[in-house]
Amino acid sequence: MSKSKKSGSIKRVSKSLYEQELERLQAELVSMQQWVIETGARVLVIFEGRDAAGKGGAIKRIVQYLNPRSARVVALPTPSERERGQWYFQRYIEHLPSTGEIVLMDRSWYNRAGVERVMGYCSDEQYHRFLEQVPQVEKMLVDDGIILVKYWFSVSDTIQEERFRSRLEDPMRRWKLSDTDLFSITRWEDYSRAKDDMFAATDQDFSPWWTIESDDKRAARLNSIKHLLDQVPYEHREPEKVTIPDRPVAASYERPPRDESKLVIDHARTLKAKKK
């Protein structure tokens, strides 16, 4: 269980150092993705952890400059009635990476060992069956050549509550605060026990859990990206040289009059006029 910390007592990575190293790491991610595409590798990265632990921010920085045609974020909603009648892993399996793809799961099948267990959304039988089956499923993925990386984002109770309160006052992030999130405050120890039990059953040599301390979001993002790069045995790829051709001189084409187009209102110009 993470110990309480006051945000003011955390020695955070400076913004300038963070931005400089983030740019370097993101450039390496682009190179890594090119290796994945060229070699047909398959990379699956699972992000789990406490609510408000910074998983989403880390994922956003990882995919920011990647080619979306071969890098996907999977964040599944609550299962439908039909999906609840399927084998538990079934709806996740269809989102696994194909050749040359990177898939980042923002929460995953481990929902069953976390929120479903704590909130009583699954039966004891379903829970224990999951703990028995998940190492077998992950072993099959790894044996088939998928590079599987599992991250647990750890945040202290005080920092988590601070982040929850900041979301209340931010209309851009208010949607992130659900009833389930709020329950995680009152059920803190239950979630801690569930995490410990999950680790005991699923922290395998072929698919280990890697813990990211995330009270400092900047440090957590840098640490997770650097570690991910270290887990993929890629070879650095330099971008292919591209020569932009000269634009040919216009011949007989005449553009239709601009006033015949349905132009979007120039809101930006309105703002500039108001500023003056």
Protein Blocks (a to p, Z undefined) as FASTA:
>chain_A
ZZdddfklpccddfklmmmmmmmmmmmmmmmmmmmmmnopacddddeddehilmmmmmmm
mmmmmcfklcccdddddddfklmmmcfklmmmmmpccehiacddehifklmmmmmmmnop
acfklmmmmmmmmmmmmmmmmmnopacddddddddfklmmmmmmmmmmmmklmmmpcfkl
mmmmmmmmmmmmmmmmmmmmmmcfklccddddfkbmmlmmmmmmmmmmmmpccdcddddd
dddddddddfkbccddfklpccdddfklmmmmmmZZ
